[in-house]
Amino acid sequence: MIVRFGYVAMSTVIGEASPSKTMTFKTFSGLADREAAVRRLEWIAEHNLHNTLRLLRHNVGNDIRVFRFSSKLIPLATHEALADWNPYKALLEPFALVGEYVRKHRLRVSFHPDHFTVLSTPRPEVLRSSLRDLNHHVAMLDAMGLNGQAKNNIHVGGAYGDKPSAGARFRENVSALPEHMKQRLTFENDDKTFNVPETLELCEALGIPMVLDIHHQAVNNVGENLLELWPRIQATWTLPYAQADSPSDQPLAPKIHASSPKSAGDPRAHADYVLVGPLLEFLRGIAPHTAQVDVMLEAKLKDSALFMLMEDLQKFGGDGVDILDGASVRVHP
């Protein structure tokens, strides 16, 4: 089984390359010239996209083919006071450069909209805000010229005191989304509410692929055997909305999230690095049934954690692990 590793949004190796510089609405509204204030937002966003391209070049130079974009590329993009602003048109060239680089190097990229994007909510105003944020993420991927293989990963959301009703609302709200928005979705189990079996059931019902978070599963489970569920999770990557709208693209491999608990006292928080032992045990368990899997590392130290994990994996060179390049391995059953 081939395993490719990626990381999230920012580098701890490359200096001065934040893709998440921002401006608060208070600062924006305090500028007397609104047109100049909007131009300032666009300048910040262009800088973020430039740094995103720098990070992608860093990744390719280190054989990293899996990456999650920062959701903060465009400051105030979804603020109601800026509803008349079209940042995607204004930033067409820097978005296009990022998308061109992704396509040229066949990178797997995604977004993870923030926790307030909640489709299980019973509150209409929260649903409207969630849909606006989700549409924003779709618009950024569209501006990059990327097809449906570039995904937006979300959690199911809160239970609001009645998990079955919350799940039913989620299912109803997802079903009502436009097709091009559903094409870009993946669902992930979370660490407090919707566990693996519940998230998997929704994925299967809605035709959406599931991103398995093995850390979340460790702290939020009902005693399920993860290896027994894996064939069903893997099968969601063949469901209607799993692949791109272009038949020329290779099918996407299943994707998982991996991190380690910060401490015994704070098991849900992410540690700086990823412990190799538990991750490798899981990968060996699925290797007999899986040709390839992509692993997004959610460690606090980002690409530094990826490089450390690769160093740790080298120690298993004579024990069923082959190092393929700077960010991928072959794991034997």
C-alpha positions in Angstrom: 0.0 0.0 0.0 1.3 3.4 -0.9 0.9 6.1 1.7 1.3 9.8 0.9 1.6 12.3 3.7 0.5 16.0 3.7 0.0 18.8 6.2 -2.2 21.7 7.0 -2.1 25.3 5.7 1.1 26.7 7.1 4.8 25.9 7.3 7.0 25.9 10.4 10.1 25.5 8.1 9.6 28.4 5.6 9.8 31.8 7.2 7.5 34.7 6.5 5.1 32.6 4.4 1.8 32.9 6.2 -1.2 32.4 3.9 -3.6 33.7 6.6 -2.8 37.4 7.1 -6.0 39.3 7.8 -7.8 42.5 8.6 -10.6 42.9 11.2 -13.9 44.5 10.3 -13.2 47.1 12.9 -10.0 48.2 11.1 -11.8 48.0 7.7 -14.7 50.1 8.8 -12.4 52.6 10.4 -10.9 53.5 7.0 -12.6 56.6 5.6 -12.1 55.6 1.9 -14.2 52.4 1.4 -12.7 51.8 -2.0 -9.2 52.1 -0.7 -10.2 49.7 2.2 -11.4 47.1 -0.3 -8.2 47.4 -2.3 -6.3 46.8 1.0 -8.3 43.6 1.5 -7.4 42.5 -2.0 -3.7 43.3 -1.4 -3.7 41.2 1.7 -5.5 38.3 -0.1 -3.0 38.5 -3.0 -0.2 38.3 -0.5 -1.8 35.2 1.0 -2.2 33.6 -2.4 1.5 34.4 -3.2 2.5 32.7 0.0 0.3 29.7 -0.8 2.2 29.3 -4.0 5.5 29.5 -2.1 4.3 26.7 0.2 3.2 24.6 -2.8 6.7 25.0 -4.3 8.2 24.0 -0.9 6.0 21.0 -0.9 6.9 19.8 -4.4 10.5 20.3 -3.6 10.1 17.9 -0.7 7.8 15.4 -2.5 4.7 16.5 -0.5 1.6 16.0 -2.8 -1.2 16.4 -0.2 -2.0 19.9 1.2 -4.8 21.7 2.9 -5.3 25.4 2.0 -5.8 28.0 4.7 -9.5 29.1 4.8 -8.3 32.6 5.6 -7.0 33.4 2.2 -9.4 36.4 1.7 -10.1 38.5 4.8 -13.8 39.4 5.4 -14.8 37.5 2.2 -18.2 36.4 3.7 -18.9 39.5 5.8 -22.4 40.7 5.2 -21.2 44.3 4.9 -19.1 43.3 1.9 -21.8 41.5 0.0 -21.3 43.7 -3.0 -17.6 42.8 -3.3 -16.4 40.1 -5.7 -13.0 39.2 -4.5 -12.7 36.1 -6.8 -12.9 38.3 -9.9 -10.4 40.8 -8.4 -8.0 38.1 -7.6 -8.4 36.1 -10.7 -4.7 36.0 -11.7 -3.2 34.9 -8.3 -5.9 32.3 -8.0 -5.2 31.0 -11.5 -1.5 30.8 -10.7 -2.2 28.6 -7.7 -4.6 26.4 -9.6 -2.1 26.0 -12.5 0.6 24.9 -10.2 -1.7 22.4 -8.5 -2.7 20.9 -11.9 0.8 20.9 -13.2 2.2 18.9 -10.3 -1.0 16.8 -9.7 -1.3 17.9 -6.1 -4.2 16.8 -3.9 -5.6 19.9 -2.2 -8.6 20.7 0.0 -10.2 23.2 2.4 -11.6 22.5 5.8 -14.2 25.2 6.4 -14.3 26.5 10.0 -16.3 24.9 12.8 -19.1 27.5 12.4 -20.0 25.9 9.0 -22.7 23.7 10.5 -25.4 22.0 8.4 -27.1 20.2 11.3 -28.1 23.5 12.9 -31.8 24.2 13.8 -31.3 27.9 13.4 -32.0 29.4 10.0 -29.6 32.3 10.4 -26.7 29.9 11.2 -27.6 27.7 8.2 -27.6 30.8 5.9 -24.1 31.7 7.3 -22.9 28.2 6.9 -24.1 28.0 3.3 -22.5 31.4 2.6 -19.1 30.1 4.0 -19.4 26.8 2.1 -20.2 28.7 -1.2 -17.1 30.9 -0.5 -14.8 27.8 -0.4 -16.4 26.4 -3.5 -15.8 29.8 -5.2 -12.1 29.8 -4.3 -11.6 26.3 -5.8 -13.6 27.4 -8.9 -11.4 30.5 -9.2 -8.3 28.2 -9.1 -9.8 26.3 -12.0 -9.8 23.0 -10.0 -12.3 20.3 -10.6 -14.3 18.2 -8.2 -11.3 16.3 -6.9 -10.5 19.4 -4.8 -12.7 19.0 -1.7 -14.2 20.9 1.2 -14.2 18.7 4.3 -16.7 19.4 7.0 -18.0 17.8 10.2 -21.7 16.9 10.6 -22.0 19.4 13.4 -23.8 19.6 16.8 -26.5 17.4 18.2 -28.5 20.2 19.9 -29.9 17.8 22.4 -31.3 15.4 19.8 -28.8 13.7 17.6 -31.2 11.8 15.4 -33.0 15.1 14.5 -29.7 16.8 14.0 -28.6 14.0 11.6 -31.9 14.2 9.8 -31.5 18.0 9.3 -28.0 17.5 8.1 -29.1 15.0 5.6 -31.9 17.2 4.4 -29.7 20.3 4.1 -27.0 18.5 2.2 -29.6 17.0 -0.2 -30.8 20.5 -1.0 -27.3 21.7 -2.0 -26.5 22.4 -5.7 -24.8 19.5 -7.4 -21.5 21.3 -7.9 -21.3 22.0 -4.2 -22.0 18.4 -3.3 -19.4 17.3 -5.8 -16.8 19.1 -3.6 -17.8 17.7 -0.2 -16.3 15.2 2.2 -17.5 14.4 5.7 -15.4 13.7 8.7 -16.1 12.1 12.1 -15.5 14.5 15.0 -14.1 14.1 18.5 -17.3 14.9 20.5 -20.5 14.3 18.7 -20.9 12.4 15.4 -18.7 9.3 15.6 -17.4 7.0 12.8 -20.5 4.8 12.4 -22.9 7.7 12.4 -20.8 9.8 9.9 -20.3 6.7 7.7 -24.0 6.1 7.6 -24.6 9.7 6.4 -21.9 9.4 3.8 -23.4 6.2 2.4 -26.9 7.7 2.4 -25.8 10.9 0.6 -23.1 9.5 -1.7 -20.4 11.6 -0.2 -16.9 10.2 0.6 -15.8 10.0 4.2 -12.5 11.3 5.6 -11.6 9.1 8.6 -10.0 10.9 11.5 -8.3 8.2 13.6 -7.5 10.5 16.5 -11.1 11.6 16.7 -12.2 8.0 16.6 -9.9 7.2 19.5 -11.6 9.7 21.8 -15.2 9.4 20.4 -16.3 5.9 19.7 -18.9 3.3 20.7 -16.4 0.5 20.8 -16.5 -0.1 17.1 -13.7 -2.1 15.4 -12.1 0.4 13.0 -10.5 -2.2 10.8 -13.8 -3.9 10.3 -15.4 -0.6 9.2 -12.6 0.3 6.9 -13.9 -1.5 3.8 -17.1 0.5 4.0 -15.2 3.8 4.6 -13.0 3.0 1.6 -16.0 2.2 -0.5 -17.3 5.7 0.0 -14.5 6.9 -2.3 -16.4 5.2 -5.1 -19.7 6.8 -4.4 -21.3 9.3 -6.8 -19.8 12.5 -5.4 -16.4 11.0 -4.6 -14.7 11.6 -7.9 -14.2 14.6 -10.3 -16.4 15.5 -13.2 -13.6 14.8 -15.6 -13.3 11.1 -16.7 -9.6 11.6 -17.5 -8.6 12.0 -13.8 -7.3 9.1 -11.8 -9.7 8.1 -9.0 -9.0 9.7 -5.6 -7.5 7.4 -3.0 -9.2 7.3 0.4 -8.1 10.0 2.8 -7.5 9.9 6.5 -6.5 12.5 9.2 -3.9 11.6 11.7 -2.7 13.3 14.8 -1.6 12.4 18.3 -3.1 13.5 21.7 -1.3 16.4 23.3 -1.4 14.7 26.7 -3.3 12.1 28.8 -5.0 15.0 30.5 -5.9 16.7 27.2 -6.5 13.8 24.8 -8.5 15.7 22.2 -5.9 18.4 21.6 -3.3 17.8 18.9 0.3 17.3 19.8 3.3 19.0 18.1 4.2 15.7 16.4 2.6 12.5 15.3 3.5 9.3 17.1 4.6 6.7 14.5 3.5 3.6 16.4 -0.3 3.9 16.5 -0.4 5.3 13.0 1.7 2.6 11.5 -0.3 0.0 13.3 -3.5 1.3 11.6 -1.8 1.5 8.2 -0.6 -2.1 8.5 -4.1 -3.1 9.4 -5.6 -1.6 6.2 -2.7 -2.5 3.9 -4.1 -5.9 2.8 -7.2 -4.2 1.4 -6.0 -0.8 0.2 -3.7 0.1 -2.8 -3.2 3.7 -1.7 -4.2 6.1 1.1 -3.5 9.8 1.6 -2.8 10.9 5.2 -3.3 14.5 6.3 -1.2 15.2 9.4 -2.9 17.6 11.8 0.1 18.1 14.1 0.8 21.5 15.5 4.2 21.7 13.9 2.9 21.2 10.4 5.6 20.2 7.9 8.2 19.8 10.6 6.0 17.1 12.0 5.8 15.4 8.6 9.6 15.4 8.2 10.0 14.0 11.7 7.5 11.3 11.0 9.4 10.3 7.8 12.6 10.1 9.9 10.7 7.8 12.4 9.4 5.6 9.5 12.9 5.1 8.2 13.6 3.1 11.4 11.1 0.5 10.1 12.9 0.0 6.8 13.5 -3.7 7.5 10.1 -4.2 9.0 7.6 -3.8 6.2 8.1 -0.1 5.4 9.8 1.1 2.2 10.7 4.8 1.9 9.6 6.0 -1.6 10.5 9.7 -1.4 10.5 12.6 1.0 6.8 12.3 1.9 5.6 8.8 1.0 6.1 5.2 1.9 5.0 1.7 1.0 3.5 -0.2 3.9 3.4 -4.0 3.6 0.8 -6.0 5.3 
